[in-house]
């Protein structure tokens, strides 16, 4: 099962803003969960890797993760 470009955009958005709260310590209340920083370049690279995986599936070739490099 492959992801499409919209799925990868939603995946990156979920990493950046997952929602919910993180537990606080002592008298401090919980704080908002800010997620992790995902740069625009990293998001583009994830989308390219997704496209490459779907392309390899479409042409019926095995996907080897070692070949999915930026070079």
Protein Blocks (a to p, Z undefined) as FASTA:
>chain_A
ZZdfklmmmmmmmmmmngpjdddehjbccdddebjaddfklmmmmmmmmmmmmmmmmnop
acdfklmcfZZ
